[in-house]
Amino acid sequence: MKATKPSGALINPPELQPVAIPEINQPPQLPRLAFTMRETADMLGLSYISIHRLLKRGLLKSSLALRHKIISMQEIERFLKS
């Protein structure tokens, strides 16, 4: 036996309509200071392997503090100026 909706029933009664939730004050987002090799490649319009080659040749420097190589925005700007 199929259950059917009674005709004329409201799908969303007015008291259950979605209400706008006020925004919570979020602290301003800080600018990124460093990027992964992939993100750097995307920013410069190069391939991942090109970034790897630039690092290997010493033309671009990465942070040695972490397991994964990250490249500072300051280093990217220095590279672009040279």
C-alpha positions in Angstrom: 0.0 0.0 0.0 1.5 3.4 -1.1 1.4 6.3 1.2 0.2 9.4 -0.6 0.4 13.1 0.4 -2.9 14.7 1.1 -3.8 17.2 -1.5 -3.3 20.8 -0.5 -0.6 20.0 2.1 2.3 22.5 2.4 5.7 21.2 1.6 7.5 23.8 3.7 5.2 25.6 6.0 6.2 29.3 6.5 7.4 28.7 10.0 10.0 26.2 8.7 11.5 28.4 5.9 15.3 28.8 6.0 16.5 31.8 7.8 19.6 33.8 7.0 22.3 33.2 9.6 24.3 36.3 10.6 28.0 36.2 9.9 30.3 35.5 12.9 33.1 38.0 13.2 36.1 36.1 11.7 39.6 37.5 12.2 41.1 38.8 8.9 42.9 36.1 6.9 46.6 36.6 6.8 48.4 36.5 3.5 50.3 33.3 2.7 54.0 33.5 3.3 55.1 30.2 1.7 53.9 27.8 -1.0 54.4 24.2 -2.0 56.3 23.3 -5.1 53.0 22.6 -6.9 51.5 25.9 -5.9 54.6 27.8 -6.9 54.5 26.0 -10.3 50.9 27.1 -10.8 51.7 30.7 -9.8 54.6 31.0 -12.2 52.9 29.1 -15.0 55.6 26.4 -14.9 55.5 22.6 -14.4 56.3 20.9 -11.2 59.4 19.4 -12.7 60.6 22.9 -13.8 60.4 24.1 -10.2 62.3 21.0 -9.1 65.0 21.8 -11.6 65.2 25.4 -10.5 65.7 24.2 -6.9 68.3 21.7 -7.9 70.3 24.4 -9.9 70.1 26.8 -7.0 68.1 29.4 -8.9 65.2 29.1 -6.5 65.6 28.3 -2.8 63.2 26.3 -0.6 62.9 26.0 3.2 65.0 23.2 4.8 62.9 23.2 8.0 60.2 20.9 6.8 59.9 17.5 5.3 58.2 18.9 2.2 59.8 21.7 0.3 58.1 25.0 0.7 59.1 28.2 -1.1 58.6 31.6 0.5 56.8 34.4 -1.3 59.9 36.6 -0.8 62.0 34.0 -2.7 59.5 33.8 -5.5 59.6 37.6 -5.9 63.4 37.5 -5.8 63.4 34.9 -8.5 61.0 36.9 -10.7 63.2 40.1 -10.4 66.4 38.3 -11.5 
